[in-house]
Amino acid sequence: ASIPVPQPITRPALQVFTLSSAEASGSCMVVKGRTLSPGYADLKVNPACDHILQGLTTARFWREREDGSIAFVDSQNAPVAEFAIGDDADYESYQPRAARLSMWAE
């Protein structure tokens, strides 16, 4: 009889970020989830993020671009917020212009 070899348990590499805005007090958490395809991952946005940017909780996916920028996109693949690699933060938003969001990896 062969002895079953235990398989290592692979957990998805979740990345947790703290998001804040120059325009709103407080911060909220967003979680980049499992990779669905290259440059495309699940996104979980804490409900508190709607206080920072109305509608941010409609974002469902994290999309990475060739230049290192990222977009939070909704279920129709429409950008909800777009970020470039930041100077002071890991990421800083450039769309929507009024939001001025910053994100730091935990």
Secondary structure, DSSP 8 states (H G I E B T S, - for coil): --------------EEEEEEESSSSSEEEEEEEEEEETTEEEEEE-TTHHHHSTTGGG--EEEE-TTS-EEEE-TTS-EEEEEEE-SSSSEEEEESTTT-EEEEE-
